[in-house]
Amino acid sequence: MAQSIQGKIALITGGAVRIGRATALALAAEGTHIIVHYNRSGEDAEALAEELRSLGIRAWPLQADFSRREEYETLIERALETAGGLDILVNNASIFPRETLDSVTIESVMENLEVNAWTPFALGRAFASAVGRGAIVNLLDSRLDGYDWTHVGYFFSKQVLELMTRMMALKFAPSVTVNAVAPGLILPPPGEDESYIDKLIYTVPLKEHGQPEDIADAIVFLAKSRYCTGEVIYVDGGRHLVEYSRSTPPL
Ligand SMILES: NC(=O)c1ccc[n+]([C@@H]2O[C@H](COP(=O)([O-])OP(=O)(O)OC[C@H]3O[C@@H](n4cnc5c(N)ncnc54)[C@H](OP(=O)(O)O)[C@@H]3O)[C@@H](O)[C@H]2O)c1
């Protein structure tokens, strides 16, 4: 049974642009007020907050750099002070540096782990402790069922976040649910054009790339769900079913 999230407050990390922005608009369509976390996209965060306010939604941009411990460790506290409450945490922010098994370094692995896995866990733990009830949704990657030979540190970090999703779901039960969405080919990485994903469409059984709204729909479903926890929804046109990187040689 879905619960209403009208009047609730959601913190979306990396919420100013791309999938985070679509998630903000989808949650707002349910009547949820939005804390738009950003790091560098301050202008986009302000513009989105204005757009949400024009729809009758309360919205607050909030900055934090997840490579700086003092910034992410205080984010939940600052969100609660800013908005006066918190019900939903969407761990969407992520880095995606290009590196292979030949070029990856321990420094890069640690950076990926800190931004993509440790911070979602630290925010989740602070959320569970300070709020004590609600829903957490983590963003994974449908490639988890195969290998990502060209984003190795990122790939490690998302594997860890999948594990942490299950551990948090158990630790924070029964009052906080923790679930995840695993997107497939949705948007090209920042700086790349559509050809980046177009050339990979042949790996997708549904033969098209997804839209940020497809991911946002799944996040809204999990945020409203009363009885799902520790679950991962793949939103990837079936790509993980035929994950081609399992049978391709490492680059
Ligand atoms: N795009 C896809 O097709 C795809 C596929 C599989 C999985 N995913 C996952 O889905 C989620 C959203 O994807 P996306 O492509 O929309 O993400 P994105 O644009 O690559 O990144 C989202 C946001 O993360 C924030 N961020 C990066 N480094 C940060 C740091 N050090 N501190 C705080 N925030 C930081 C940035 O915020 P600012 O702009 O404010 O700096 C950025 O806008 C990610 O977790 C991604 O791994 C996406």
The ligand as an ORCA input file, in Angstrom:
! r2SCAN-3c Opt
* xyz 0 1
  N      23.075      9.238    -16.057
  C      22.900      7.936    -16.181
  O      22.585      7.423    -17.285
  C      23.123      7.025    -15.004
  C      23.340      5.650    -15.231
  C      23.559      4.823    -14.142
  C      23.543      5.326    -12.854
  N      23.324      6.661    -12.664
  C      23.323      7.155    -11.265
  O      22.188      7.979    -11.060
  C      22.534      9.122    -10.257
  C      22.210     10.406    -11.001
  O      22.868     10.380    -12.263
  P      23.269     11.729    -13.027
  O      23.886     11.310    -14.302
  O      22.093     12.671    -13.010
  O      24.392     12.262    -12.000
  P      25.528     13.384    -12.291
  O      24.933     14.453    -13.117
  O      26.771     12.712    -12.789
  O      25.832     13.851    -10.809
  C      24.790     14.325     -9.971
  C      25.299     15.391     -9.077
  O      26.254     14.875     -8.148
  C      26.806     16.013     -7.525
  N      28.171     15.802     -7.045
  C      29.252     15.370     -7.743
  N      30.361     15.444     -6.952
  C      29.946     15.936     -5.748
  C      30.603     16.251     -4.544
  N      31.940     16.125     -4.382
  N      29.869     16.745     -3.517
  C      28.541     16.898     -3.644
  N      27.851     16.630     -4.765
  C      28.557     16.153     -5.813
  C      26.839     17.133     -8.593
  O      26.216     18.278     -8.039
  P      26.590     19.779     -8.547
  O      26.212     19.794    -10.018
  O      25.747     20.664     -7.714
  O      28.070     19.971     -8.330
  C      26.059     16.528     -9.753
  O      25.197     17.413    -10.375
  C      24.017      8.979     -9.928
  O      24.153      8.377     -8.645
  C      24.543      8.044    -10.999
  O      25.652      7.276    -10.585
  C      23.131      7.514    -13.696
*
